[in-house]
Amino acid sequence: DEVMSRDVLAVEADSSIIDLAQKMGKNKPKSYPVTEDGKLIGLVTRSAILESLWENRTTCDVPNDKL
């Protein structure tokens, strides 16, 4: 069994949180390497994206429908 993958999906440092969330929804990784000018500068995790989305929500982001 291989423990690494050569086909790594990376994101650019200037990617928006919404773009990252959409990518994670499609590809289901737990994290993405973050690159800038082709160089690795960090790693963004699913939990960090969810935390950022939660912290930056507004009242209009939360549905308020009566059941």
PDB file of N, CA, C, O and CB in Angstrom:
ATOM      1  N   ASP A   1       0.825  -1.195   0.000  1.00  0.00           N
ATOM      2  CA  ASP A   1       0.000   0.000   0.000  1.00  0.00           C
ATOM      3  C   ASP A   1       0.865   1.253   0.000  1.00  0.00           C
ATOM      4  O   ASP A   1       1.882   1.338   0.689  1.00  0.00           O
ATOM      5  CB  ASP A   1      -0.936   0.002   1.205  1.00  0.00           C
ATOM      6  N   GLU A   2       0.426   2.217  -0.793  1.00  0.00           N
ATOM      7  CA  GLU A   2       1.122   3.495  -0.804  1.00  0.00           C
ATOM      8  C   GLU A   2       0.597   4.380   0.313  1.00  0.00           C
ATOM      9  O   GLU A   2      -0.591   4.354   0.637  1.00  0.00           O
ATOM     10  CB  GLU A   2       0.962   4.193  -2.165  1.00  0.00           C
ATOM     11  N   VAL A   3       1.478   5.150   0.890  1.00  0.00           N
ATOM     12  CA  VAL A   3       1.072   6.052   1.966  1.00  0.00           C
ATOM     13  C   VAL A   3       1.093   7.511   1.527  1.00  0.00           C
ATOM     14  O   VAL A   3       0.814   8.408   2.322  1.00  0.00           O
ATOM     15  CB  VAL A   3       1.974   5.866   3.171  1.00  0.00           C
ATOM     16  N   MET A   4       1.426   7.744   0.255  1.00  0.00           N
ATOM     17  CA  MET A   4       1.412   9.115  -0.234  1.00  0.00           C
ATOM     18  C   MET A   4       0.726   9.160  -1.583  1.00  0.00           C
ATOM     19  O   MET A   4       0.546   8.138  -2.245  1.00  0.00           O
ATOM     20  CB  MET A   4       2.841   9.687  -0.330  1.00  0.00           C
ATOM     21  N   SER A   5       0.355  10.342  -1.968  1.00  0.00           N
ATOM     22  CA  SER A   5      -0.291  10.542  -3.253  1.00  0.00           C
ATOM     23  C   SER A   5       0.517  11.534  -4.071  1.00  0.00           C
ATOM     24  O   SER A   5       0.931  12.576  -3.563  1.00  0.00           O
ATOM     25  CB  SER A   5      -1.744  11.033  -3.073  1.00  0.00           C
ATOM     26  N   ARG A   6       0.739  11.214  -5.327  1.00  0.00           N
ATOM     27  CA  ARG A   6       1.469  12.131  -6.202  1.00  0.00           C
ATOM     28  C   ARG A   6       0.541  13.191  -6.792  1.00  0.00           C
ATOM     29  O   ARG A   6       0.985  14.292  -7.117  1.00  0.00           O
ATOM     30  CB  ARG A   6       2.160  11.355  -7.327  1.00  0.00           C
ATOM     31  N   ASP A   7      -0.731  12.869  -6.930  1.00  0.00           N
ATOM     32  CA  ASP A   7      -1.708  13.798  -7.492  1.00  0.00           C
ATOM     33  C   ASP A   7      -2.386  14.571  -6.369  1.00  0.00           C
ATOM     34  O   ASP A   7      -3.495  14.237  -5.951  1.00  0.00           O
ATOM     35  CB  ASP A   7      -2.758  13.046  -8.347  1.00  0.00           C
ATOM     36  N   VAL A   8      -1.715  15.595  -5.891  1.00  0.00           N
ATOM     37  CA  VAL A   8      -2.210  16.377  -4.762  1.00  0.00           C
ATOM     38  C   VAL A   8      -2.960  17.599  -5.287  1.00  0.00           C
ATOM     39  O   VAL A   8      -2.463  18.322  -6.150  1.00  0.00           O
ATOM     40  CB  VAL A   8      -1.044  16.804  -3.826  1.00  0.00           C
ATOM     41  N   LEU A   9      -4.150  17.817  -4.757  1.00  0.00           N
ATOM     42  CA  LEU A   9      -4.910  19.012  -5.095  1.00  0.00           C
ATOM     43  C   LEU A   9      -4.496  20.117  -4.140  1.00  0.00           C
ATOM     44  O   LEU A   9      -4.691  20.004  -2.929  1.00  0.00           O
ATOM     45  CB  LEU A   9      -6.448  18.751  -5.025  1.00  0.00           C
ATOM     46  N   ALA A  10      -3.931  21.173  -4.676  1.00  0.00           N
ATOM     47  CA  ALA A  10      -3.493  22.301  -3.851  1.00  0.00           C
ATOM     48  C   ALA A  10      -4.364  23.510  -4.155  1.00  0.00           C
ATOM     49  O   ALA A  10      -5.046  23.553  -5.179  1.00  0.00           O
ATOM     50  CB  ALA A  10      -1.993  22.628  -4.100  1.00  0.00           C
ATOM     51  N   VAL A  11      -4.338  24.481  -3.270  1.00  0.00           N
ATOM     52  CA  VAL A  11      -5.064  25.733  -3.475  1.00  0.00           C
ATOM     53  C   VAL A  11      -4.082  26.892  -3.391  1.00  0.00           C
ATOM     54  O   VAL A  11      -3.058  26.814  -2.713  1.00  0.00           O
ATOM     55  CB  VAL A  11      -6.208  25.900  -2.430  1.00  0.00           C
ATOM     56  N   GLU A  12      -4.412  27.955  -4.085  1.00  0.00           N
ATOM     57  CA  GLU A  12      -3.582  29.158  -4.045  1.00  0.00           C
ATOM     58  C   GLU A  12      -3.871  29.945  -2.774  1.00  0.00           C
ATOM     59  O   GLU A  12      -4.971  29.874  -2.227  1.00  0.00           O
ATOM     60  CB  GLU A  12      -3.828  30.037  -5.292  1.00  0.00           C
ATOM     61  N   ALA A  13      -2.901  30.678  -2.319  1.00  0.00           N
ATOM     62  CA  ALA A  13      -3.016  31.445  -1.077  1.00  0.00           C
ATOM     63  C   ALA A  13      -4.135  32.480  -1.130  1.00  0.00           C
ATOM     64  O   ALA A  13      -4.690  32.837  -0.091  1.00  0.00           O
ATOM     65  CB  ALA A  13      -1.704  32.135  -0.774  1.00  0.00           C
ATOM     66  N   ASP A  14      -4.473  32.964  -2.317  1.00  0.00           N
ATOM     67  CA  ASP A  14      -5.512  33.985  -2.423  1.00  0.00           C
ATOM     68  C   ASP A  14      -6.911  33.413  -2.658  1.00  0.00           C
ATOM     69  O   ASP A  14      -7.835  34.159  -2.980  1.00  0.00           O
ATOM     70  CB  ASP A  14      -5.169  34.932  -3.536  1.00  0.00           C
ATOM     71  N   SER A  15      -7.076  32.102  -2.502  1.00  0.00           N
ATOM     72  CA  SER A  15      -8.400  31.478  -2.651  1.00  0.00           C
ATOM     73  C   SER A  15      -9.327  31.948  -1.541  1.00  0.00           C
ATOM     74  O   SER A  15      -8.906  32.137  -0.400  1.00  0.00           O
ATOM     75  CB  SER A  15      -8.286  29.933  -2.637  1.00  0.00           C
ATOM     76  N   SER A  16     -10.599  32.133  -1.890  1.00  0.00           N
ATOM     77  CA  SER A  16     -11.570  32.554  -0.873  1.00  0.00           C
ATOM     78  C   SER A  16     -12.033  31.354  -0.050  1.00  0.00           C
ATOM     79  O   SER A  16     -11.921  30.207  -0.482  1.00  0.00           O
ATOM     80  CB  SER A  16     -12.784  33.252  -1.532  1.00  0.00           C
ATOM     81  N   ILE A  17     -12.548  31.636   1.124  1.00  0.00           N
ATOM     82  CA  ILE A  17     -13.082  30.576   1.988  1.00  0.00           C
ATOM     83  C   ILE A  17     -14.222  29.847   1.284  1.00  0.00           C
ATOM     84  O   ILE A  17     -14.331  28.625   1.387  1.00  0.00           O
ATOM     85  CB  ILE A  17     -13.571  31.161   3.336  1.00  0.00           C
ATOM     86  N   ILE A  18     -15.066  30.578   0.575  1.00  0.00           N
ATOM     87  CA  ILE A  18     -16.187  29.965  -0.146  1.00  0.00           C
ATOM     88  C   ILE A  18     -15.663  29.011  -1.207  1.00  0.00           C
ATOM     89  O   ILE A  18     -16.175  27.899  -1.334  1.00  0.00           O
ATOM     90  CB  ILE A  18     -17.085  31.046  -0.792  1.00  0.00           C
ATOM     91  N   ASP A  19     -14.652  29.419  -1.974  1.00  0.00           N
ATOM     92  CA  ASP A  19     -14.057  28.538  -2.985  1.00  0.00           C
ATOM     93  C   ASP A  19     -13.476  27.282  -2.345  1.00  0.00           C
ATOM     94  O   ASP A  19     -13.650  26.180  -2.865  1.00  0.00           O
ATOM     95  CB  ASP A  19     -12.965  29.281  -3.767  1.00  0.00           C
ATOM     96  N   LEU A  20     -12.785  27.446  -1.219  1.00  0.00           N
ATOM     97  CA  LEU A  20     -12.211  26.292  -0.521  1.00  0.00           C
ATOM     98  C   LEU A  20     -13.302  25.344  -0.046  1.00  0.00           C
ATOM     99  O   LEU A  20     -13.175  24.128  -0.191  1.00  0.00           O
ATOM    100  CB  LEU A  20     -11.361  26.751   0.668  1.00  0.00           C
ATOM    101  N   ALA A  21     -14.368  25.888   0.518  1.00  0.00           N
ATOM    102  CA  ALA A  21     -15.470  25.058   1.009  1.00  0.00           C
ATOM    103  C   ALA A  21     -16.105  24.283  -0.142  1.00  0.00           C
ATOM    104  O   ALA A  21     -16.434  23.107   0.012  1.00  0.00           O
ATOM    105  CB  ALA A  21     -16.531  25.925   1.721  1.00  0.00           C
ATOM    106  N   GLN A  22     -16.279  24.931  -1.293  1.00  0.00           N
ATOM    107  CA  GLN A  22     -16.853  24.249  -2.451  1.00  0.00           C
ATOM    108  C   GLN A  22     -15.934  23.145  -2.951  1.00  0.00           C
ATOM    109  O   GLN A  22     -16.404  22.061  -3.298  1.00  0.00           O
ATOM    110  CB  GLN A  22     -17.128  25.245  -3.574  1.00  0.00           C
ATOM    111  N   LYS A  23     -14.630  23.404  -2.993  1.00  0.00           N
ATOM    112  CA  LYS A  23     -13.677  22.370  -3.407  1.00  0.00           C
ATOM    113  C   LYS A  23     -13.709  21.185  -2.453  1.00  0.00           C
ATOM    114  O   LYS A  23     -13.710  20.032  -2.885  1.00  0.00           O
ATOM    115  CB  LYS A  23     -12.257  22.946  -3.480  1.00  0.00           C
ATOM    116  N   MET A  24     -13.736  21.470  -1.165  1.00  0.00           N
ATOM    117  CA  MET A  24     -13.755  20.392  -0.179  1.00  0.00           C
ATOM    118  C   MET A  24     -15.038  19.582  -0.277  1.00  0.00           C
ATOM    119  O   MET A  24     -15.029  18.371  -0.058  1.00  0.00           O
ATOM    120  CB  MET A  24     -13.598  20.956   1.230  1.00  0.00           C
ATOM    121  N   GLY A  25     -16.137  20.245  -0.604  1.00  0.00           N
ATOM    122  CA  GLY A  25     -17.402  19.537  -0.773  1.00  0.00           C
ATOM    123  C   GLY A  25     -17.367  18.574  -1.942  1.00  0.00           C
ATOM    124  O   GLY A  25     -17.974  17.504  -1.888  1.00  0.00           O
ATOM    125  N   LYS A  26     -16.659  18.948  -3.000  1.00  0.00           N
ATOM    126  CA  LYS A  26     -16.573  18.109  -4.199  1.00  0.00           C
ATOM    127  C   LYS A  26     -15.569  16.974  -4.035  1.00  0.00           C
ATOM    128  O   LYS A  26     -15.831  15.846  -4.452  1.00  0.00           O
ATOM    129  CB  LYS A  26     -16.193  18.956  -5.404  1.00  0.00           C
ATOM    130  N   ASN A  27     -14.429  17.267  -3.432  1.00  0.00           N
ATOM    131  CA  ASN A  27     -13.312  16.318  -3.413  1.00  0.00           C
ATOM    132  C   ASN A  27     -13.145  15.550  -2.107  1.00  0.00           C
ATOM    133  O   ASN A  27     -12.454  14.531  -2.081  1.00  0.00           O
ATOM    134  CB  ASN A  27     -12.055  17.042  -3.700  1.00  0.00           C
ATOM    135  N   LYS A  28     -13.751  16.008  -1.044  1.00  0.00           N
ATOM    136  CA  LYS A  28     -13.757  15.345   0.264  1.00  0.00           C
ATOM    137  C   LYS A  28     -12.395  15.154   0.945  1.00  0.00           C
ATOM    138  O   LYS A  28     -12.241  14.202   1.709  1.00  0.00           O
ATOM    139  CB  LYS A  28     -14.379  14.030   0.111  1.00  0.00           C
ATOM    140  N   PRO A  29     -11.399  16.021   0.699  1.00  0.00           N
ATOM    141  CA  PRO A  29     -10.147  15.868   1.441  1.00  0.00           C
ATOM    142  C   PRO A  29     -10.288  16.441   2.848  1.00  0.00           C
ATOM    143  O   PRO A  29     -11.192  17.234   3.110  1.00  0.00           O
ATOM    144  CB  PRO A  29      -8.986  16.561   0.696  1.00  0.00           C
ATOM    145  N   LYS A  30      -9.415  16.048   3.735  1.00  0.00           N
ATOM    146  CA  LYS A  30      -9.425  16.616   5.086  1.00  0.00           C
ATOM    147  C   LYS A  30      -8.579  17.874   5.153  1.00  0.00           C
ATOM    148  O   LYS A  30      -8.713  18.670   6.082  1.00  0.00           O
ATOM    149  CB  LYS A  30      -8.921  15.591   6.104  1.00  0.00           C
ATOM    150  N   SER A  31      -7.699  18.058   4.160  1.00  0.00           N
ATOM    151  CA  SER A  31      -6.861  19.259   4.129  1.00  0.00           C
ATOM    152  C   SER A  31      -6.354  19.493   2.709  1.00  0.00           C
ATOM    153  O   SER A  31      -6.376  18.602   1.860  1.00  0.00           O
ATOM    154  CB  SER A  31      -5.671  19.131   5.120  1.00  0.00           C
ATOM    155  N   TYR A  32      -5.904  20.709   2.487  1.00  0.00           N
ATOM    156  CA  TYR A  32      -5.285  21.090   1.217  1.00  0.00           C
ATOM    157  C   TYR A  32      -3.958  21.782   1.496  1.00  0.00           C
ATOM    158  O   TYR A  32      -3.863  22.588   2.421  1.00  0.00           O
ATOM    159  CB  TYR A  32      -6.226  22.016   0.391  1.00  0.00           C
ATOM    160  N   PRO A  33      -2.930  21.475   0.706  1.00  0.00           N
ATOM    161  CA  PRO A  33      -1.720  22.276   0.764  1.00  0.00           C
ATOM    162  C   PRO A  33      -2.033  23.648   0.157  1.00  0.00           C
ATOM    163  O   PRO A  33      -2.805  23.747  -0.797  1.00  0.00           O
ATOM    164  CB  PRO A  33      -0.533  21.572   0.012  1.00  0.00           C
ATOM    165  N   VAL A  34      -1.441  24.686   0.704  1.00  0.00           N
ATOM    166  CA  VAL A  34      -1.630  26.043   0.189  1.00  0.00           C
ATOM    167  C   VAL A  34      -0.324  26.472  -0.472  1.00  0.00           C
ATOM    168  O   VAL A  34       0.750  26.368   0.121  1.00  0.00           O
ATOM    169  CB  VAL A  34      -2.050  27.046   1.334  1.00  0.00           C
ATOM    170  N   THR A  35      -0.430  26.956  -1.710  1.00  0.00           N
ATOM    171  CA  THR A  35       0.764  27.358  -2.444  1.00  0.00           C
ATOM    172  C   THR A  35       0.691  28.830  -2.845  1.00  0.00           C
ATOM    173  O   THR A  35      -0.383  29.420  -2.960  1.00  0.00           O
ATOM    174  CB  THR A  35       0.946  26.481  -3.686  1.00  0.00           C
ATOM    175  N   GLU A  36       1.866  29.387  -3.051  1.00  0.00           N
ATOM    176  CA  GLU A  36       1.985  30.751  -3.560  1.00  0.00           C
ATOM    177  C   GLU A  36       3.178  30.762  -4.504  1.00  0.00           C
ATOM    178  O   GLU A  36       4.297  30.432  -4.114  1.00  0.00           O
ATOM    179  CB  GLU A  36       2.156  31.807  -2.393  1.00  0.00           C
ATOM    180  N   ASP A  37       2.927  31.143  -5.740  1.00  0.00           N
ATOM    181  CA  ASP A  37       3.978  31.124  -6.769  1.00  0.00           C
ATOM    182  C   ASP A  37       4.618  29.742  -6.887  1.00  0.00           C
ATOM    183  O   ASP A  37       5.827  29.624  -7.085  1.00  0.00           O
ATOM    184  CB  ASP A  37       5.056  32.172  -6.452  1.00  0.00           C
ATOM    185  N   GLY A  38       3.796  28.696  -6.762  1.00  0.00           N
ATOM    186  CA  GLY A  38       4.279  27.334  -6.909  1.00  0.00           C
ATOM    187  C   GLY A  38       5.004  26.759  -5.707  1.00  0.00           C
ATOM    188  O   GLY A  38       5.473  25.622  -5.759  1.00  0.00           O
ATOM    189  N   LYS A  39       5.105  27.519  -4.627  1.00  0.00           N
ATOM    190  CA  LYS A  39       5.806  27.045  -3.422  1.00  0.00           C
ATOM    191  C   LYS A  39       4.808  26.774  -2.306  1.00  0.00           C
ATOM    192  O   LYS A  39       3.854  27.527  -2.111  1.00  0.00           O
ATOM    193  CB  LYS A  39       6.860  28.079  -2.954  1.00  0.00           C
ATOM    194  N   LEU A  40       5.039  25.704  -1.589  1.00  0.00           N
ATOM    195  CA  LEU A  40       4.197  25.353  -0.446  1.00  0.00           C
ATOM    196  C   LEU A  40       4.397  26.371   0.674  1.00  0.00           C
ATOM    197  O   LEU A  40       5.522  26.620   1.107  1.00  0.00           O
ATOM    198  CB  LEU A  40       4.519  23.921   0.056  1.00  0.00           C
ATOM    199  N   ILE A  41       3.280  26.961   1.142  1.00  0.00           N
ATOM    200  CA  ILE A  41       3.397  27.936   2.237  1.00  0.00           C
ATOM    201  C   ILE A  41       2.567  27.544   3.452  1.00  0.00           C
ATOM    202  O   ILE A  41       2.649  28.193   4.494  1.00  0.00           O
ATOM    203  CB  ILE A  41       2.972  29.314   1.757  1.00  0.00           C
ATOM    204  N   GLY A  42       1.767  26.484   3.326  1.00  0.00           N
ATOM    205  CA  GLY A  42       0.966  26.087   4.475  1.00  0.00           C
ATOM    206  C   GLY A  42      -0.019  24.990   4.135  1.00  0.00           C
ATOM    207  O   GLY A  42       0.044  24.370   3.073  1.00  0.00           O
ATOM    208  N   LEU A  43      -0.924  24.769   5.060  1.00  0.00           N
ATOM    209  CA  LEU A  43      -1.935  23.729   4.941  1.00  0.00           C
ATOM    210  C   LEU A  43      -3.227  24.270   5.533  1.00  0.00           C
ATOM    211  O   LEU A  43      -3.222  24.849   6.620  1.00  0.00           O
ATOM    212  CB  LEU A  43      -1.490  22.408   5.655  1.00  0.00           C
ATOM    213  N   VAL A  44      -4.327  24.085   4.825  1.00  0.00           N
ATOM    214  CA  VAL A  44      -5.623  24.496   5.358  1.00  0.00           C
ATOM    215  C   VAL A  44      -6.459  23.233   5.565  1.00  0.00           C
ATOM    216  O   VAL A  44      -6.527  22.369   4.691  1.00  0.00           O
ATOM    217  CB  VAL A  44      -6.348  25.515   4.396  1.00  0.00           C
ATOM    218  N   THR A  45      -7.091  23.142   6.731  1.00  0.00           N
ATOM    219  CA  THR A  45      -7.865  21.955   7.078  1.00  0.00           C
ATOM    220  C   THR A  45      -9.358  22.221   6.962  1.00  0.00           C
ATOM    221  O   THR A  45      -9.810  23.366   6.982  1.00  0.00           O
ATOM    222  CB  THR A  45      -7.524  21.490   8.490  1.00  0.00           C
ATOM    223  N   ARG A  46     -10.104  21.144   6.843  1.00  0.00           N
ATOM    224  CA  ARG A  46     -11.564  21.233   6.790  1.00  0.00           C
ATOM    225  C   ARG A  46     -12.094  21.935   8.040  1.00  0.00           C
ATOM    226  O   ARG A  46     -12.991  22.772   7.942  1.00  0.00           O
ATOM    227  CB  ARG A  46     -12.193  19.825   6.655  1.00  0.00           C
ATOM    228  N   SER A  47     -11.555  21.606   9.200  1.00  0.00           N
ATOM    229  CA  SER A  47     -12.049  22.222  10.437  1.00  0.00           C
ATOM    230  C   SER A  47     -11.754  23.720  10.469  1.00  0.00           C
ATOM    231  O   SER A  47     -12.564  24.486  10.991  1.00  0.00           O
ATOM    232  CB  SER A  47     -11.421  21.541  11.659  1.00  0.00           C
ATOM    233  N   ALA A  48     -10.621  24.157   9.927  1.00  0.00           N
ATOM    234  CA  ALA A  48     -10.306  25.589   9.881  1.00  0.00           C
ATOM    235  C   ALA A  48     -11.275  26.327   8.963  1.00  0.00           C
ATOM    236  O   ALA A  48     -11.689  27.446   9.265  1.00  0.00           O
ATOM    237  CB  ALA A  48      -8.856  25.809   9.407  1.00  0.00           C
ATOM    238  N   ILE A  49     -11.636  25.709   7.854  1.00  0.00           N
ATOM    239  CA  ILE A  49     -12.596  26.325   6.932  1.00  0.00           C
ATOM    240  C   ILE A  49     -13.968  26.418   7.581  1.00  0.00           C
ATOM    241  O   ILE A  49     -14.619  27.460   7.511  1.00  0.00           O
ATOM    242  CB  ILE A  49     -12.684  25.524   5.617  1.00  0.00           C
ATOM    243  N   LEU A  50     -14.411  25.334   8.213  1.00  0.00           N
ATOM    244  CA  LEU A  50     -15.714  25.353   8.884  1.00  0.00           C
ATOM    245  C   LEU A  50     -15.745  26.388  10.003  1.00  0.00           C
ATOM    246  O   LEU A  50     -16.742  27.089  10.177  1.00  0.00           O
ATOM    247  CB  LEU A  50     -16.045  23.967   9.446  1.00  0.00           C
ATOM    248  N   GLU A  51     -14.664  26.484  10.753  1.00  0.00           N
ATOM    249  CA  GLU A  51     -14.587  27.467  11.837  1.00  0.00           C
ATOM    250  C   GLU A  51     -14.667  28.893  11.287  1.00  0.00           C
ATOM    251  O   GLU A  51     -15.351  29.744  11.854  1.00  0.00           O
ATOM    252  CB  GLU A  51     -13.283  27.280  12.641  1.00  0.00           C
ATOM    253  N   SER A  52     -13.970  29.146  10.188  1.00  0.00           N
ATOM    254  CA  SER A  52     -13.999  30.479   9.584  1.00  0.00           C
ATOM    255  C   SER A  52     -15.389  30.816   9.063  1.00  0.00           C
ATOM    256  O   SER A  52     -15.869  31.935   9.249  1.00  0.00           O
ATOM    257  CB  SER A  52     -12.979  30.572   8.448  1.00  0.00           C
ATOM    258  N   LEU A  53     -16.037  29.855   8.413  1.00  0.00           N
ATOM    259  CA  LEU A  53     -17.397  30.091   7.919  1.00  0.00           C
ATOM    260  C   LEU A  53     -18.345  30.369   9.080  1.00  0.00           C
ATOM    261  O   LEU A  53     -19.195  31.254   8.989  1.00  0.00           O
ATOM    262  CB  LEU A  53     -17.897  28.882   7.102  1.00  0.00           C
ATOM    263  N   TRP A  54     -18.202  29.620  10.167  1.00  0.00           N
ATOM    264  CA  TRP A  54     -19.067  29.808  11.335  1.00  0.00           C
ATOM    265  C   TRP A  54     -18.851  31.181  11.969  1.00  0.00           C
ATOM    266  O   TRP A  54     -19.815  31.874  12.292  1.00  0.00           O
ATOM    267  CB  TRP A  54     -18.811  28.706  12.371  1.00  0.00           C
ATOM    268  N   GLU A  55     -17.598  31.572  12.146  1.00  0.00           N
ATOM    269  CA  GLU A  55     -17.277  32.851  12.787  1.00  0.00           C
ATOM    270  C   GLU A  55     -17.703  34.048  11.945  1.00  0.00           C
ATOM    271  O   GLU A  55     -17.990  35.116  12.487  1.00  0.00           O
ATOM    272  CB  GLU A  55     -15.789  32.931  13.066  1.00  0.00           C
ATOM    273  N   ASN A  56     -17.746  33.882  10.631  1.00  0.00           N
ATOM    274  CA  ASN A  56     -18.064  34.996   9.739  1.00  0.00           C
ATOM    275  C   ASN A  56     -19.497  34.974   9.224  1.00  0.00           C
ATOM    276  O   ASN A  56     -19.825  35.701   8.286  1.00  0.00           O
ATOM    277  CB  ASN A  56     -17.124  34.993   8.576  1.00  0.00           C
ATOM    278  N   ARG A  57     -20.343  34.163   9.813  1.00  0.00           N
ATOM    279  CA  ARG A  57     -21.740  34.105   9.374  1.00  0.00           C
ATOM    280  C   ARG A  57     -22.466  35.371   9.823  1.00  0.00           C
ATOM    281  O   ARG A  57     -22.019  36.080  10.724  1.00  0.00           O
ATOM    282  CB  ARG A  57     -22.449  32.836   9.937  1.00  0.00           C
ATOM    283  N   THR A  58     -23.574  35.627   9.183  1.00  0.00           N
ATOM    284  CA  THR A  58     -24.427  36.747   9.588  1.00  0.00           C
ATOM    285  C   THR A  58     -25.817  36.199   9.852  1.00  0.00           C
ATOM    286  O   THR A  58     -26.095  35.036   9.559  1.00  0.00           O
ATOM    287  CB  THR A  58     -24.462  37.876   8.496  1.00  0.00           C
ATOM    288  N   THR A  59     -26.680  37.018  10.396  1.00  0.00           N
ATOM    289  CA  THR A  59     -28.030  36.535  10.696  1.00  0.00           C
ATOM    290  C   THR A  59     -28.765  36.123   9.434  1.00  0.00           C
ATOM    291  O   THR A  59     -29.624  35.244   9.491  1.00  0.00           O
ATOM    292  CB  THR A  59     -28.828  37.604  11.431  1.00  0.00           C
ATOM    293  N   CYS A  60     -28.457  36.725   8.307  1.00  0.00           N
ATOM    294  CA  CYS A  60     -29.140  36.335   7.078  1.00  0.00           C
ATOM    295  C   CYS A  60     -28.611  35.004   6.541  1.00  0.00           C
ATOM    296  O   CYS A  60     -29.225  34.427   5.644  1.00  0.00           O
ATOM    297  CB  CYS A  60     -28.983  37.426   6.020  1.00  0.00           C
ATOM    298  N   ASP A  61     -27.489  34.502   7.064  1.00  0.00           N
ATOM    299  CA  ASP A  61     -26.974  33.197   6.666  1.00  0.00           C
ATOM    300  C   ASP A  61     -27.726  32.060   7.350  1.00  0.00           C
ATOM    301  O   ASP A  61     -27.689  30.921   6.884  1.00  0.00           O
ATOM    302  CB  ASP A  61     -25.492  33.100   6.983  1.00  0.00           C
ATOM    303  N   VAL A  62     -28.397  32.360   8.438  1.00  0.00           N
ATOM    304  CA  VAL A  62     -29.055  31.330   9.231  1.00  0.00           C
ATOM    305  C   VAL A  62     -30.535  31.301   8.886  1.00  0.00           C
ATOM    306  O   VAL A  62     -31.225  32.303   9.076  1.00  0.00           O
ATOM    307  CB  VAL A  62     -28.848  31.577  10.746  1.00  0.00           C
ATOM    308  N   PRO A  63     -31.043  30.173   8.382  1.00  0.00           N
ATOM    309  CA  PRO A  63     -32.467  30.109   8.049  1.00  0.00           C
ATOM    310  C   PRO A  63     -33.326  30.290   9.299  1.00  0.00           C
ATOM    311  O   PRO A  63     -32.970  29.836  10.386  1.00  0.00           O
ATOM    312  CB  PRO A  63     -32.800  28.772   7.367  1.00  0.00           C
ATOM    313  N   ASN A  64     -34.441  30.948   9.126  1.00  0.00           N
ATOM    314  CA  ASN A  64     -35.329  31.218  10.250  1.00  0.00           C
ATOM    315  C   ASN A  64     -36.763  30.834   9.897  1.00  0.00           C
ATOM    316  O   ASN A  64     -37.705  31.561  10.211  1.00  0.00           O
ATOM    317  CB  ASN A  64     -35.254  32.700  10.655  1.00  0.00           C
ATOM    318  N   ASP A  65     -36.917  29.692   9.247  1.00  0.00           N
ATOM    319  CA  ASP A  65     -38.243  29.229   8.849  1.00  0.00           C
ATOM    320  C   ASP A  65     -38.902  28.482   9.991  1.00  0.00           C
ATOM    321  O   ASP A  65     -38.261  27.704  10.698  1.00  0.00           O
ATOM    322  CB  ASP A  65     -38.157  28.334   7.606  1.00  0.00           C
ATOM    323  N   LYS A  66     -40.190  28.730  10.162  1.00  0.00           N
ATOM    324  CA  LYS A  66     -40.942  27.981  11.170  1.00  0.00           C
ATOM    325  C   LYS A  66     -41.346  26.645  10.574  1.00  0.00           C
ATOM    326  O   LYS A  66     -41.717  26.561   9.404  1.00  0.00           O
ATOM    327  CB  LYS A  66     -42.194  28.776  11.656  1.00  0.00           C
ATOM    328  N   LEU A  67     -41.272  25.620  11.377  1.00  0.00           N
ATOM    329  CA  LEU A  67     -41.649  24.280  10.910  1.00  0.00           C
ATOM    330  C   LEU A  67     -43.098  24.010  11.160  1.00  0.00           C
ATOM    331  O   LEU A  67     -43.590  22.930  10.831  1.00  0.00           O
ATOM    332  CB  LEU A  67     -40.811  23.217  11.582  1.00  0.00           C
TER     333      LEU A  67
END
